[in-house]
Amino acid sequence: MVIKKAELETVCGVTSRLPENEGAEFAFVGKSNVGKSSLINALVGRKALARTSSQPGKTQTINFYHLNDSFYFVDLPGYGYAKVSLELKAKWGKMIEKYLRTSGQLKLIFLLIDIRHDPSENDKNMYDWIVANGFKPVIIATKLDKIKRSQKDKQVKAIRQGLNIQDDTRIIPFSSETKQGYEEVWALMEEMQHKE
């Protein structure tokens, strides 16, 4: 997929009304510091479309990126960041829930999990919650370049067991550095875009 045009079109805070977009939407969710901004930037071939930060918990809004004037990447707030108040966490949860329940264009949710670690309690809750809302997430195991090649299968298995996911759920190991997994993620999105 060649991205000729990419722009941050809408930013929704806790009280904002969600946009009613025409094109397909692909949502990305994961805990703070899982590499979500880096993944989005790698997929669109831009260095700084989604702002990366050494300070986790930076995405506090739902960001809609319009690509090629035809579809959207939806960057959901990172969860599980310890320094954020419970009140704010609850508001983010409501915001994500509102989006999942009201978007008419959401085609696929990508749940990002750091391949180096077993899924956290927050990861499990998020996975279960997405499934409970009637969606079947695709797991992207980020930071693949940070582990030895020989560890990959073991870590993917740990994610599968840790989340207790359905057998046919896809896990795509991904590296924003080497672009491994890039083709697979795009192929999936292109397939879903044309599905009614």
C-alpha positions as CSV (number, residue, x, y, z in Angstrom):
1,M,0.0,0.0,0.0
2,V,1.4,3.4,-1.0
3,I,0.4,6.2,1.3
4,K,0.4,9.4,-0.8
5,K,-1.5,11.5,1.7
6,A,-1.7,11.2,5.5
7,E,-3.1,13.8,7.9
8,L,-4.3,14.0,11.4
9,E,-7.9,15.0,10.7
10,T,-9.8,14.8,14.0
11,V,-8.7,14.8,17.7
12,C,-11.4,13.8,20.2
13,G,-11.1,14.4,23.9
14,V,-13.2,13.0,26.7
15,T,-16.1,15.4,25.9
16,S,-15.8,15.6,22.1
17,R,-18.4,14.2,19.7
18,L,-17.0,11.4,17.6
19,P,-16.8,12.1,13.9
20,E,-19.1,10.3,11.4
21,N,-16.5,9.3,8.9
22,E,-17.3,7.8,5.5
23,G,-14.2,5.6,5.0
24,A,-13.2,2.4,6.7
25,E,-11.6,2.7,10.2
26,F,-8.8,0.6,11.6
27,A,-8.3,1.1,15.4
28,F,-5.0,0.6,17.3
29,V,-5.1,0.1,21.0
30,G,-2.4,-1.0,23.4
31,K,-0.9,-0.1,26.7
32,S,1.3,3.0,27.1
33,N,4.8,2.5,25.7
34,V,3.9,-0.5,23.6
35,G,5.1,1.2,20.4
36,K,1.8,2.3,19.0
37,S,3.0,5.6,17.5
38,S,6.0,3.9,16.0
39,L,3.8,1.3,14.4
40,I,1.5,3.8,12.9
41,N,4.4,5.8,11.6
42,A,6.0,2.7,10.1
43,L,2.8,1.6,8.4
44,V,2.3,5.0,6.7
45,G,6.0,5.6,6.0
46,R,6.3,8.8,7.9
47,K,8.6,9.6,10.7
48,A,6.4,11.8,12.8
49,L,2.7,11.5,11.8
50,A,1.9,10.0,15.2
51,R,4.0,11.6,17.8
52,T,6.2,9.2,19.7
53,S,7.2,10.1,23.2
54,S,9.6,8.8,25.9
55,Q,6.8,9.8,28.3
56,P,4.2,7.0,28.3
57,G,0.5,7.9,28.5
58,K,0.9,10.7,26.0
59,T,-2.0,9.9,23.8
60,Q,-5.0,11.2,25.9
61,T,-7.3,11.6,22.9
62,I,-8.7,9.5,20.1
63,N,-6.8,10.6,17.0
64,F,-8.2,10.0,13.6
65,Y,-5.6,9.9,10.8
66,H,-7.1,10.2,7.3
67,L,-5.0,8.2,4.7
68,N,-5.2,8.7,0.9
69,D,-8.5,10.5,1.4
70,S,-10.1,7.1,1.7
71,F,-9.7,5.3,5.1
72,Y,-8.7,6.0,8.7
73,F,-6.3,4.9,11.3
74,V,-7.8,5.5,14.8
75,D,-5.2,5.8,17.5
76,L,-6.9,5.0,20.9
77,P,-5.5,6.2,24.2
78,G,-2.8,4.0,25.8
79,Y,-4.0,2.1,28.9
80,G,-2.4,0.9,32.0
81,Y,-0.1,3.9,32.7
82,A,0.5,4.0,36.4
83,K,0.9,7.8,36.8
84,V,-2.5,8.7,35.5
85,S,-5.3,9.2,38.0
86,L,-8.1,6.6,38.3
87,E,-10.6,9.3,37.4
88,L,-8.8,10.0,34.1
89,K,-8.4,6.2,33.4
90,A,-12.2,5.8,33.9
91,K,-12.8,8.6,31.4
92,W,-10.5,7.1,28.8
93,G,-12.2,3.8,29.3
94,K,-15.6,5.4,28.6
95,M,-14.2,7.2,25.6
96,I,-12.8,4.0,24.0
97,E,-16.0,2.2,24.8
98,K,-18.1,4.9,23.2
99,Y,-16.0,4.7,20.1
100,L,-16.2,0.9,19.9
101,R,-19.9,0.9,20.4
102,T,-20.8,3.8,18.1
103,S,-18.5,3.7,15.1
104,G,-20.3,2.5,12.0
105,Q,-17.1,2.2,10.0
106,L,-14.8,0.3,12.4
107,K,-13.5,-2.7,10.4
108,L,-10.8,-4.1,12.6
109,I,-9.1,-3.6,16.0
110,F,-5.4,-4.2,16.4
111,L,-4.4,-4.9,20.0
112,L,-0.7,-4.2,20.5
113,I,1.2,-6.4,22.9
114,D,5.0,-6.1,23.6
115,I,6.5,-9.4,22.4
116,R,9.2,-9.3,25.1
117,H,6.8,-9.6,28.0
118,D,3.9,-11.8,29.0
119,P,0.6,-10.0,28.7
120,S,-0.3,-7.9,31.7
121,E,-3.6,-7.9,33.6
122,N,-4.5,-4.7,31.6
123,D,-3.8,-6.5,28.3
124,K,-6.0,-9.4,29.3
125,N,-8.8,-7.1,30.4
126,M,-8.6,-5.1,27.2
127,Y,-8.6,-8.3,25.0
128,D,-11.6,-9.7,26.9
129,W,-13.4,-6.4,26.7
130,I,-12.9,-6.0,23.0
131,V,-14.3,-9.6,22.5
132,A,-17.2,-8.9,24.8
133,N,-18.1,-5.9,22.6
134,G,-18.5,-8.2,19.6
135,F,-15.1,-7.6,17.9
136,K,-12.3,-10.1,17.1
137,P,-9.0,-8.2,17.5
138,V,-5.9,-9.0,15.6
139,I,-2.9,-9.1,18.0
140,I,0.2,-7.2,16.9
141,A,3.3,-8.4,18.9
142,T,5.4,-5.2,18.8
143,K,9.2,-4.7,19.2
144,L,10.1,-7.9,17.4
145,D,13.6,-6.6,16.7
146,K,14.3,-6.4,20.4
147,I,14.3,-10.2,20.9
148,K,16.4,-13.0,19.3
149,R,14.9,-14.7,16.3
150,S,15.0,-18.0,18.2
151,Q,12.7,-16.6,20.9
152,K,9.9,-15.5,18.6
153,D,7.7,-18.7,18.6
154,K,8.1,-19.0,22.4
155,Q,7.0,-15.4,23.0
156,V,4.0,-15.7,20.5
157,K,2.9,-18.8,22.4
158,A,3.2,-16.9,25.7
159,I,0.9,-14.1,24.3
160,R,-1.6,-16.7,23.0
161,Q,-1.7,-18.4,26.4
162,G,-1.5,-15.3,28.5
163,L,-4.5,-13.7,26.8
164,N,-6.3,-17.1,26.5
165,I,-7.2,-16.2,22.9
166,Q,-9.3,-18.2,20.5
167,D,-7.3,-20.5,18.3
168,D,-8.1,-18.7,15.1
169,T,-7.1,-15.3,16.4
170,R,-4.2,-13.9,14.4
171,I,-0.9,-12.8,16.1
172,I,1.4,-10.8,13.8
173,P,4.9,-10.2,15.1
174,F,5.9,-6.7,14.1
175,S,9.0,-4.5,14.1
176,S,8.8,-0.8,13.4
177,E,12.5,-0.9,12.8
178,T,12.8,-3.7,10.3
179,K,9.2,-3.5,9.0
180,Q,8.8,-7.2,9.6
181,G,5.0,-7.9,9.7
182,Y,4.3,-4.8,7.6
183,E,3.0,-6.6,4.6
184,E,0.8,-8.9,6.7
185,V,-0.9,-6.0,8.5
186,W,-1.5,-4.1,5.2
187,A,-2.9,-7.2,3.5
188,L,-5.3,-7.7,6.3
189,M,-6.5,-4.1,6.2
190,E,-7.0,-4.2,2.4
191,E,-9.0,-7.4,2.7
192,M,-11.2,-5.9,5.4
193,Q,-11.7,-2.6,3.5
194,H,-13.4,-4.5,0.7
195,K,-15.6,-6.6,3.0
196,E,-19.1,-5.4,3.6
